């Protein structure tokens, strides 16, 4: 937990611009108009426009809706656009790993995996503050997205659909992202966990 905690005061100053560029590129690859993406994601056309201009600091819930509409994991919106990326490197050094803080809940996430590496696996590290709660209105993704949550420290509750799961240090939960999911930390201490995401990155790169 020390690594991600030590980075909390050094959030990337250009993260909104990074999200803007990635959102624009992903929408262009899929040939979606602002209106079409708004309909698919449930995010208003005006908000998407603000996000794509780097003029908004969207919450995790808004980014999840946008990612669902684009057919990608939320973590993908934090990567640099593939058009601006250099040749993929199999190593992602700690100081180059992108981190982002949800302005609503305060939770901090860091993309651990090498960006744009052609692998079906991505790893995200999360520090979830005491008392934090995030409710994602997740629906089925195309292609499907699987993930596993491994709690490294503290305790969290994960409600998948109508079923609540209480997880402590060392516990690991597998799920398919095809229904609403709520993360909650009802304790007085921060929780620390890793999320391993599995899907087909190649389909994201070439989907119409």
N, C-alpha and C positions, 0 to 999 in steps of 0.2 A: 504494500500500500504506500510505502514511502515514496516510490518513484512518481506515482501520479499525484500524491499530495504535494510534493516539492515543486511540481509543475503548475500548480493551481494559479499562482500569481503571474504566470507567463503565457496566458492564453494567446493564441495567434491573433495579432491585431487585424489581419486581413481575412478572418474566417468568413465574414459575411460576403466578401467579394469572391472568395473561393466557392462558397455555396451558390452564389449568383452565376458564376461561369459554368459550374457543373450542371446546374438546373437548366440553363439555356442550351448547353450542348446535348444533354439527354433528351430534352424536348425536341430539339432539331433532328436528332437521329431517329426519333420515333415519328417525325413529321406531324407533330401535334400542334394545333393552334392553342393560344391561351384559353380560348373558350372550351376547346376539347379537353385540355388538361384539367381545367376547372371542373368540368362535368365528371371526369374520371376520378378526381382526387377529393372533391368536396371542399377544396380551397378556392376562395373567390378569385376571379380574374384579376381584380385590383391587387390582392395580396400577392399573387404569383408574379405580377408585374413588378411590384416593389422588391420582392425577393430577388428576381432576376436582374434588377438594377443595383443590388447591394444596399438598398435603402431601408431594409427591414431586418430585425433580429428575431427570426421566427422561433417559436417554442418547439420542443421535441414533438408535441402532438401535431403541430402544423407540418413539420418536416416529415413525420411518419405518413401523414395523409398524402403529401406531395410525392414521397418515395413510392407509396403504393400505387398512385396514379401513373407513375413512370415505370413501375414494374421492377424496382430495385430495392435493396435493403437501405435503411436510413443511412448507414455508414458510407454508402456510395456518394451521397451528397456532400460529404466532407472531403472526398478525394479531389485532387487537382483534375481538371478536364483532361481526357486522354489526348486531345489535340495539343495540349500544352506540355504534356509529360515527356520526359526523356525516355530512352529505352528502359523498360522495366528492370529494376534491380531486385535480385532475390533477397536482399538484406534491407530492412528498414531500421536505421539507427534511431535510438531513443530520442535524440534531439531533433529528428526530422519527422517524428510521428505526430500527426495532426490531432489536436485536442479541441474540444468544444464544450461549453457549459450551457445547459438549458436555462434561459433567463427566467422561466417560471418556477422550476423546482430547485434549481441550483445544482443539479447533478452534473458531474463531470465525466465525459467519455473521451477515450483516446483510441484512434485507429492504430492498432498494433501491426497489422499485416502490411507487407510491401504493396504499395498502391499499383493497381493495374497488372499485377502478376497473374498469369493465366492459371489460376487454381480455383477449385470450387469452394475453398475454405477461406474465411476471413475471421480475424480475432479482434475483439473490442474489449477494452478494459474500462470499468466503470467504478467511480466512487459515488455512492448514494448517500446524501446527508441524512442525519437523524430527522425523522418526521416528514421526509419527502414522499411524494406520491405522484405518479405519472400514469394516466389512463390513455392507452392507445386504442383508437377505433379501428383496429386492424381487420382487414378482410383478406380473402384469398389472393395470393400473388400469382402471376403468370410470367415466368416459370415459378414453381413452388419454392418457398424458402423454409429451410429447417434451421433450428438453432438449439444450442444447449447452453444453459446458464450454470456456471460453476462458482459457488460462493467461496471466496478466499478468506473473508473475515466478516464478522458481524452476522446480522440476521435480516432477511427480507421476506415479504409475502408476494407471491406471484399468483394472480387470479386469472386463469385462462378460461374464457367463456364464463361458465357459472361455477367453476371449481377453484377453490382457494388452496394454495400450497404454501406451507411455511418451510423455509429453507434456512439452515444454519451453516456454519463454516464446514467446508468439506462436502456439502451436499451438491448434487448436480441434477438438473432437470432438463429433459429433452422436450421439444415442442415443435409443432408446425405452425407457422404464422398464417393462420387462416380464420382467426376470430379475435374479438377484442381481448386485450390483455392489460392488466393493471399491475404496476410495481409499487410496493409500499414498504416503507421502513418505519415501523411503529416503535422503534427503540430510541434510546437517548444517545446512541453512538452511530457513527457513519458505518455503512456496510461497503464492502469491497468485493467485486465479483468480475469474472470474465465471461464474455459471450462469444461462443464459437458459432459462426454462421456458415451454412453450407447451401450452395446453389450453383447454377451454371453461369459463370461470369461470361462465357462466350456468347450466350444467348442475349445478354444485355448489350454486348458490343455490336451485335448485328441485327437486332430486332428492328422491324420497320416502324 
